[in-house]
Amino acid sequence: MSDRERIDLEPPDHLCERCGRSKPRLVFDQLSMLLLCEQCLEGVQRLQAWSLLREDETA
């Protein structure tokens, strides 16, 4: 079995902590403190931006 075939068969070491999908590229988000795939990272950042806007409006 070649290295390329082995990579395709073996799952990544970690799963996205939000959606649970096994993605090859995960990013640790400092604000949410989660290991996320790019799609979930974008969603979390959008939610964080909205929450910061709401906090600013209430102050």
PyMOL Python script that loads the backbone (N, CA, C, O; Angstrom):
from pymol import cmd

cmd.read_pdbstr("""\
ATOM      1  N   MET A   1       0.849  -1.173   0.000  1.00  0.00           N
ATOM      2  CA  MET A   1       0.000   0.000   0.000  1.00  0.00           C
ATOM      3  C   MET A   1       0.895   1.238   0.000  1.00  0.00           C
ATOM      4  O   MET A   1       1.835   1.330   0.790  1.00  0.00           O
ATOM      5  N   SER A   2       0.606   2.169  -0.872  1.00  0.00           N
ATOM      6  CA  SER A   2       1.408   3.384  -0.949  1.00  0.00           C
ATOM      7  C   SER A   2       1.001   4.349   0.163  1.00  0.00           C
ATOM      8  O   SER A   2      -0.045   4.186   0.791  1.00  0.00           O
ATOM      9  N   ASP A   3       1.845   5.355   0.393  1.00  0.00           N
ATOM     10  CA  ASP A   3       1.528   6.358   1.412  1.00  0.00           C
ATOM     11  C   ASP A   3       0.246   7.107   1.075  1.00  0.00           C
ATOM     12  O   ASP A   3      -0.541   7.428   1.966  1.00  0.00           O
ATOM     13  N   ARG A   4       0.038   7.382  -0.193  1.00  0.00           N
ATOM     14  CA  ARG A   4      -1.162   8.100  -0.622  1.00  0.00           C
ATOM     15  C   ARG A   4      -2.423   7.298  -0.288  1.00  0.00           C
ATOM     16  O   ARG A   4      -3.396   7.866   0.207  1.00  0.00           O
ATOM     17  N   GLU A   5      -2.419   5.999  -0.549  1.00  0.00           N
ATOM     18  CA  GLU A   5      -3.569   5.155  -0.235  1.00  0.00           C
ATOM     19  C   GLU A   5      -3.792   5.086   1.272  1.00  0.00           C
ATOM     20  O   GLU A   5      -4.935   5.086   1.727  1.00  0.00           O
ATOM     21  N   ARG A   6      -2.739   5.029   2.031  1.00  0.00           N
ATOM     22  CA  ARG A   6      -2.842   4.954   3.484  1.00  0.00           C
ATOM     23  C   ARG A   6      -3.456   6.243   4.038  1.00  0.00           C
ATOM     24  O   ARG A   6      -4.274   6.191   4.956  1.00  0.00           O
ATOM     25  N   ILE A   7      -3.074   7.389   3.493  1.00  0.00           N
ATOM     26  CA  ILE A   7      -3.635   8.664   3.942  1.00  0.00           C
ATOM     27  C   ILE A   7      -5.134   8.704   3.676  1.00  0.00           C
ATOM     28  O   ILE A   7      -5.895   9.201   4.507  1.00  0.00           O
ATOM     29  N   ASP A   8      -5.568   8.187   2.527  1.00  0.00           N
ATOM     30  CA  ASP A   8      -6.990   8.194   2.190  1.00  0.00           C
ATOM     31  C   ASP A   8      -7.800   7.283   3.108  1.00  0.00           C
ATOM     32  O   ASP A   8      -8.968   7.566   3.372  1.00  0.00           O
ATOM     33  N   LEU A   9      -7.210   6.207   3.595  1.00  0.00           N
ATOM     34  CA  LEU A   9      -7.938   5.241   4.418  1.00  0.00           C
ATOM     35  C   LEU A   9      -7.968   5.607   5.895  1.00  0.00           C
ATOM     36  O   LEU A   9      -8.928   5.286   6.596  1.00  0.00           O
ATOM     37  N   GLU A  10      -6.927   6.275   6.370  1.00  0.00           N
ATOM     38  CA  GLU A  10      -6.843   6.593   7.791  1.00  0.00           C
ATOM     39  C   GLU A  10      -7.538   7.916   8.090  1.00  0.00           C
ATOM     40  O   GLU A  10      -7.277   8.913   7.416  1.00  0.00           O
ATOM     41  N   PRO A  11      -8.417   7.942   9.088  1.00  0.00           N
ATOM     42  CA  PRO A  11      -9.068   9.207   9.439  1.00  0.00           C
ATOM     43  C   PRO A  11      -8.062  10.144  10.119  1.00  0.00           C
ATOM     44  O   PRO A  11      -7.058   9.686  10.665  1.00  0.00           O
ATOM     45  N   PRO A  12      -8.325  11.430  10.086  1.00  0.00           N
ATOM     46  CA  PRO A  12      -7.450  12.372  10.792  1.00  0.00           C
ATOM     47  C   PRO A  12      -7.462  12.092  12.293  1.00  0.00           C
ATOM     48  O   PRO A  12      -8.363  11.419  12.794  1.00  0.00           O
ATOM     49  N   ASP A  13      -6.475  12.601  12.999  1.00  0.00           N
ATOM     50  CA  ASP A  13      -6.373  12.376  14.440  1.00  0.00           C
ATOM     51  C   ASP A  13      -7.493  13.063  15.224  1.00  0.00           C
ATOM     52  O   ASP A  13      -7.898  12.589  16.285  1.00  0.00           O
ATOM     53  N   HIS A  14      -7.985  14.175  14.694  1.00  0.00           N
ATOM     54  CA  HIS A  14      -8.966  14.960  15.440  1.00  0.00           C
ATOM     55  C   HIS A  14     -10.206  15.219  14.602  1.00  0.00           C
ATOM     56  O   HIS A  14     -10.151  15.211  13.372  1.00  0.00           O
ATOM     57  N   LEU A  15     -11.311  15.444  15.270  1.00  0.00           N
ATOM     58  CA  LEU A  15     -12.563  15.808  14.626  1.00  0.00           C
ATOM     59  C   LEU A  15     -12.878  17.255  14.968  1.00  0.00           C
ATOM     60  O   LEU A  15     -12.421  17.770  15.989  1.00  0.00           O
ATOM     61  N   CYS A  16     -13.654  17.909  14.123  1.00  0.00           N
ATOM     62  CA  CYS A  16     -14.126  19.252  14.420  1.00  0.00           C
ATOM     63  C   CYS A  16     -14.961  19.168  15.690  1.00  0.00           C
ATOM     64  O   CYS A  16     -15.842  18.314  15.795  1.00  0.00           O
ATOM     65  N   GLU A  17     -14.696  20.048  16.661  1.00  0.00           N
ATOM     66  CA  GLU A  17     -15.400  19.994  17.943  1.00  0.00           C
ATOM     67  C   GLU A  17     -16.795  20.599  17.878  1.00  0.00           C
ATOM     68  O   GLU A  17     -17.532  20.560  18.864  1.00  0.00           O
ATOM     69  N   ARG A  18     -17.162  21.154  16.739  1.00  0.00           N
ATOM     70  CA  ARG A  18     -18.506  21.714  16.610  1.00  0.00           C
ATOM     71  C   ARG A  18     -19.409  20.797  15.793  1.00  0.00           C
ATOM     72  O   ARG A  18     -20.518  20.475  16.221  1.00  0.00           O
ATOM     73  N   CYS A  19     -18.939  20.375  14.616  1.00  0.00           N
ATOM     74  CA  CYS A  19     -19.795  19.544  13.752  1.00  0.00           C
ATOM     75  C   CYS A  19     -19.427  18.062  13.814  1.00  0.00           C
ATOM     76  O   CYS A  19     -20.222  17.215  13.407  1.00  0.00           O
ATOM     77  N   GLY A  20     -18.234  17.734  14.318  1.00  0.00           N
ATOM     78  CA  GLY A  20     -17.833  16.346  14.470  1.00  0.00           C
ATOM     79  C   GLY A  20     -17.289  15.695  13.213  1.00  0.00           C
ATOM     80  O   GLY A  20     -16.926  14.519  13.229  1.00  0.00           O
ATOM     81  N   ARG A  21     -17.228  16.453  12.119  1.00  0.00           N
ATOM     82  CA  ARG A  21     -16.705  15.888  10.873  1.00  0.00           C
ATOM     83  C   ARG A  21     -15.189  15.761  10.942  1.00  0.00           C
ATOM     84  O   ARG A  21     -14.509  16.560  11.585  1.00  0.00           O
ATOM     85  N   SER A  22     -14.685  14.749  10.271  1.00  0.00           N
ATOM     86  CA  SER A  22     -13.232  14.573  10.217  1.00  0.00           C
ATOM     87  C   SER A  22     -12.710  15.321   8.994  1.00  0.00           C
ATOM     88  O   SER A  22     -12.850  14.867   7.858  1.00  0.00           O
ATOM     89  N   LYS A  23     -12.120  16.447   9.250  1.00  0.00           N
ATOM     90  CA  LYS A  23     -11.560  17.282   8.188  1.00  0.00           C
ATOM     91  C   LYS A  23     -10.040  17.266   8.333  1.00  0.00           C
ATOM     92  O   LYS A  23      -9.518  17.224   9.447  1.00  0.00           O
ATOM     93  N   PRO A  24      -9.339  17.300   7.212  1.00  0.00           N
ATOM     94  CA  PRO A  24      -7.876  17.273   7.295  1.00  0.00           C
ATOM     95  C   PRO A  24      -7.268  18.541   7.879  1.00  0.00           C
ATOM     96  O   PRO A  24      -6.199  18.492   8.489  1.00  0.00           O
ATOM     97  N   ARG A  25      -7.939  19.675   7.698  1.00  0.00           N
ATOM     98  CA  ARG A  25      -7.398  20.935   8.222  1.00  0.00           C
ATOM     99  C   ARG A  25      -8.320  21.486   9.293  1.00  0.00           C
ATOM    100  O   ARG A  25      -9.452  21.877   9.005  1.00  0.00           O
ATOM    101  N   LEU A  26      -7.843  21.518  10.516  1.00  0.00           N
ATOM    102  CA  LEU A  26      -8.602  22.084  11.617  1.00  0.00           C
ATOM    103  C   LEU A  26      -7.824  23.260  12.193  1.00  0.00           C
ATOM    104  O   LEU A  26      -6.594  23.279  12.165  1.00  0.00           O
ATOM    105  N   VAL A  27      -8.553  24.236  12.712  1.00  0.00           N
ATOM    106  CA  VAL A  27      -7.951  25.445  13.254  1.00  0.00           C
ATOM    107  C   VAL A  27      -8.400  25.586  14.699  1.00  0.00           C
ATOM    108  O   VAL A  27      -9.569  25.364  15.014  1.00  0.00           O
ATOM    109  N   PHE A  28      -7.469  25.957  15.584  1.00  0.00           N
ATOM    110  CA  PHE A  28      -7.843  26.210  16.974  1.00  0.00           C
ATOM    111  C   PHE A  28      -8.243  27.666  17.099  1.00  0.00           C
ATOM    112  O   PHE A  28      -7.440  28.565  16.852  1.00  0.00           O
ATOM    113  N   ASP A  29      -9.493  27.895  17.485  1.00  0.00           N
ATOM    114  CA  ASP A  29     -10.007  29.252  17.641  1.00  0.00           C
ATOM    115  C   ASP A  29      -9.779  29.704  19.081  1.00  0.00           C
ATOM    116  O   ASP A  29     -10.271  29.075  20.017  1.00  0.00           O
ATOM    117  N   GLN A  30      -9.037  30.785  19.254  1.00  0.00           N
ATOM    118  CA  GLN A  30      -8.687  31.278  20.590  1.00  0.00           C
ATOM    119  C   GLN A  30      -9.906  31.749  21.386  1.00  0.00           C
ATOM    120  O   GLN A  30      -9.944  31.595  22.607  1.00  0.00           O
ATOM    121  N   LEU A  31     -10.898  32.320  20.705  1.00  0.00           N
ATOM    122  CA  LEU A  31     -12.060  32.845  21.421  1.00  0.00           C
ATOM    123  C   LEU A  31     -13.008  31.743  21.869  1.00  0.00           C
ATOM    124  O   LEU A  31     -13.483  31.760  23.005  1.00  0.00           O
ATOM    125  N   SER A  32     -13.286  30.800  21.005  1.00  0.00           N
ATOM    126  CA  SER A  32     -14.211  29.723  21.373  1.00  0.00           C
ATOM    127  C   SER A  32     -13.484  28.584  22.083  1.00  0.00           C
ATOM    128  O   SER A  32     -14.111  27.738  22.721  1.00  0.00           O
ATOM    129  N   MET A  33     -12.155  28.573  21.965  1.00  0.00           N
ATOM    130  CA  MET A  33     -11.327  27.524  22.576  1.00  0.00           C
ATOM    131  C   MET A  33     -11.684  26.146  22.033  1.00  0.00           C
ATOM    132  O   MET A  33     -11.655  25.159  22.768  1.00  0.00           O
ATOM    133  N   LEU A  34     -12.022  26.077  20.737  1.00  0.00           N
ATOM    134  CA  LEU A  34     -12.381  24.821  20.091  1.00  0.00           C
ATOM    135  C   LEU A  34     -11.510  24.575  18.872  1.00  0.00           C
ATOM    136  O   LEU A  34     -11.004  25.510  18.252  1.00  0.00           O
ATOM    137  N   LEU A  35     -11.345  23.318  18.544  1.00  0.00           N
ATOM    138  CA  LEU A  35     -10.664  22.906  17.322  1.00  0.00           C
ATOM    139  C   LEU A  35     -11.740  22.757  16.254  1.00  0.00           C
ATOM    140  O   LEU A  35     -12.593  21.874  16.347  1.00  0.00           O
ATOM    141  N   LEU A  36     -11.701  23.631  15.226  1.00  0.00           N
ATOM    142  CA  LEU A  36     -12.796  23.729  14.268  1.00  0.00           C
ATOM    143  C   LEU A  36     -12.328  23.553  12.837  1.00  0.00           C
ATOM    144  O   LEU A  36     -11.185  23.856  12.497  1.00  0.00           O
ATOM    145  N   CYS A  37     -13.247  23.049  11.990  1.00  0.00           N
ATOM    146  CA  CYS A  37     -12.995  23.049  10.554  1.00  0.00           C
ATOM    147  C   CYS A  37     -13.234  24.475  10.055  1.00  0.00           C
ATOM    148  O   CYS A  37     -13.798  25.298  10.777  1.00  0.00           O
ATOM    149  N   GLU A  38     -12.812  24.769   8.838  1.00  0.00           N
ATOM    150  CA  GLU A  38     -12.916  26.136   8.327  1.00  0.00           C
ATOM    151  C   GLU A  38     -14.358  26.629   8.276  1.00  0.00           C
ATOM    152  O   GLU A  38     -14.625  27.795   8.568  1.00  0.00           O
ATOM    153  N   GLN A  39     -15.286  25.752   7.906  1.00  0.00           N
ATOM    154  CA  GLN A  39     -16.698  26.134   7.806  1.00  0.00           C
ATOM    155  C   GLN A  39     -17.254  26.517   9.179  1.00  0.00           C
ATOM    156  O   GLN A  39     -17.935  27.534   9.309  1.00  0.00           O
ATOM    157  N   CYS A  40     -16.975  25.726  10.181  1.00  0.00           N
ATOM    158  CA  CYS A  40     -17.467  26.024  11.524  1.00  0.00           C
ATOM    159  C   CYS A  40     -16.774  27.256  12.092  1.00  0.00           C
ATOM    160  O   CYS A  40     -17.397  28.041  12.807  1.00  0.00           O
ATOM    161  N   LEU A  41     -15.497  27.433  11.784  1.00  0.00           N
ATOM    162  CA  LEU A  41     -14.759  28.606  12.252  1.00  0.00           C
ATOM    163  C   LEU A  41     -15.424  29.881  11.750  1.00  0.00           C
ATOM    164  O   LEU A  41     -15.583  30.841  12.504  1.00  0.00           O
ATOM    165  N   GLU A  42     -15.812  29.891  10.477  1.00  0.00           N
ATOM    166  CA  GLU A  42     -16.492  31.064   9.916  1.00  0.00           C
ATOM    167  C   GLU A  42     -17.802  31.333  10.649  1.00  0.00           C
ATOM    168  O   GLU A  42     -18.121  32.482  10.953  1.00  0.00           O
ATOM    169  N   GLY A  43     -18.552  30.286  10.930  1.00  0.00           N
ATOM    170  CA  GLY A  43     -19.819  30.443  11.644  1.00  0.00           C
ATOM    171  C   GLY A  43     -19.620  30.973  13.053  1.00  0.00           C
ATOM    172  O   GLY A  43     -20.360  31.852  13.496  1.00  0.00           O
ATOM    173  N   VAL A  44     -18.637  30.453  13.754  1.00  0.00           N
ATOM    174  CA  VAL A  44     -18.354  30.897  15.120  1.00  0.00           C
ATOM    175  C   VAL A  44     -17.900  32.352  15.114  1.00  0.00           C
ATOM    176  O   VAL A  44     -18.305  33.128  15.979  1.00  0.00           O
ATOM    177  N   GLN A  45     -17.069  32.728  14.157  1.00  0.00           N
ATOM    178  CA  GLN A  45     -16.598  34.110  14.087  1.00  0.00           C
ATOM    179  C   GLN A  45     -17.753  35.069  13.810  1.00  0.00           C
ATOM    180  O   GLN A  45     -17.798  36.167  14.365  1.00  0.00           O
ATOM    181  N   ARG A  46     -18.697  34.649  12.943  1.00  0.00           N
ATOM    182  CA  ARG A  46     -19.867  35.487  12.668  1.00  0.00           C
ATOM    183  C   ARG A  46     -20.700  35.684  13.933  1.00  0.00           C
ATOM    184  O   ARG A  46     -21.134  36.796  14.234  1.00  0.00           O
ATOM    185  N   LEU A  47     -20.920  34.586  14.674  1.00  0.00           N
ATOM    186  CA  LEU A  47     -21.695  34.685  15.918  1.00  0.00           C
ATOM    187  C   LEU A  47     -20.996  35.574  16.937  1.00  0.00           C
ATOM    188  O   LEU A  47     -21.645  36.350  17.639  1.00  0.00           O
ATOM    189  N   GLN A  48     -19.671  35.461  17.018  1.00  0.00           N
ATOM    190  CA  GLN A  48     -18.913  36.287  17.953  1.00  0.00           C
ATOM    191  C   GLN A  48     -19.001  37.765  17.583  1.00  0.00           C
ATOM    192  O   GLN A  48     -19.109  38.626  18.456  1.00  0.00           O
ATOM    193  N   ALA A  49     -18.954  38.055  16.275  1.00  0.00           N
ATOM    194  CA  ALA A  49     -19.057  39.442  15.822  1.00  0.00           C
ATOM    195  C   ALA A  49     -20.421  40.020  16.199  1.00  0.00           C
ATOM    196  O   ALA A  49     -20.509  41.157  16.664  1.00  0.00           O
ATOM    197  N   TRP A  50     -21.495  39.230  15.996  1.00  0.00           N
ATOM    198  CA  TRP A  50     -22.827  39.704  16.355  1.00  0.00           C
ATOM    199  C   TRP A  50     -22.951  39.906  17.861  1.00  0.00           C
ATOM    200  O   TRP A  50     -23.561  40.881  18.301  1.00  0.00           O
ATOM    201  N   SER A  51     -22.394  39.017  18.646  1.00  0.00           N
ATOM    202  CA  SER A  51     -22.503  39.168  20.100  1.00  0.00           C
ATOM    203  C   SER A  51     -21.736  40.401  20.575  1.00  0.00           C
ATOM    204  O   SER A  51     -22.164  41.072  21.514  1.00  0.00           O
ATOM    205  N   LEU A  52     -20.607  40.703  19.933  1.00  0.00           N
ATOM    206  CA  LEU A  52     -19.868  41.914  20.303  1.00  0.00           C
ATOM    207  C   LEU A  52     -20.670  43.169  19.947  1.00  0.00           C
ATOM    208  O   LEU A  52     -20.654  44.148  20.694  1.00  0.00           O
ATOM    209  N   LEU A  53     -21.366  43.144  18.814  1.00  0.00           N
ATOM    210  CA  LEU A  53     -22.210  44.285  18.433  1.00  0.00           C
ATOM    211  C   LEU A  53     -23.344  44.483  19.441  1.00  0.00           C
ATOM    212  O   LEU A  53     -23.653  45.608  19.833  1.00  0.00           O
ATOM    213  N   ARG A  54     -23.956  43.375  19.852  1.00  0.00           N
ATOM    214  CA  ARG A  54     -25.062  43.469  20.827  1.00  0.00           C
ATOM    215  C   ARG A  54     -24.548  44.014  22.152  1.00  0.00           C
ATOM    216  O   ARG A  54     -25.219  44.837  22.776  1.00  0.00           O
ATOM    217  N   GLU A  55     -23.373  43.576  22.597  1.00  0.00           N
ATOM    218  CA  GLU A  55     -22.801  44.081  23.843  1.00  0.00           C
ATOM    219  C   GLU A  55     -22.551  45.578  23.753  1.00  0.00           C
ATOM    220  O   GLU A  55     -22.784  46.311  24.713  1.00  0.00           O
ATOM    221  N   ASP A  56     -22.076  46.029  22.596  1.00  0.00           N
ATOM    222  CA  ASP A  56     -21.796  47.448  22.395  1.00  0.00           C
ATOM    223  C   ASP A  56     -23.081  48.283  22.441  1.00  0.00           C
ATOM    224  O   ASP A  56     -23.083  49.398  22.963  1.00  0.00           O
ATOM    225  N   GLU A  57     -24.165  47.739  21.896  1.00  0.00           N
ATOM    226  CA  GLU A  57     -25.443  48.449  21.880  1.00  0.00           C
ATOM    227  C   GLU A  57     -26.034  48.572  23.287  1.00  0.00           C
ATOM    228  O   GLU A  57     -26.678  49.572  23.604  1.00  0.00           O
ATOM    229  N   THR A  58     -25.821  47.570  24.120  1.00  0.00           N
ATOM    230  CA  THR A  58     -26.408  47.587  25.459  1.00  0.00           C
ATOM    231  C   THR A  58     -25.580  48.422  26.430  1.00  0.00           C
ATOM    232  O   THR A  58     -26.067  48.769  27.506  1.00  0.00           O
ATOM    233  N   ALA A  59     -24.364  48.745  26.082  1.00  0.00           N
ATOM    234  CA  ALA A  59     -23.490  49.516  26.996  1.00  0.00           C
ATOM    235  C   ALA A  59     -23.802  50.980  26.944  1.00  0.00           C
ATOM    236  O   ALA A  59     -23.169  51.771  27.643  1.00  0.00           O
TER     237      ALA A  59
END
""", "prot")
cmd.dss("prot")
cmd.show_as("cartoon", "prot")
cmd.util.cbc("prot")
cmd.orient("prot")
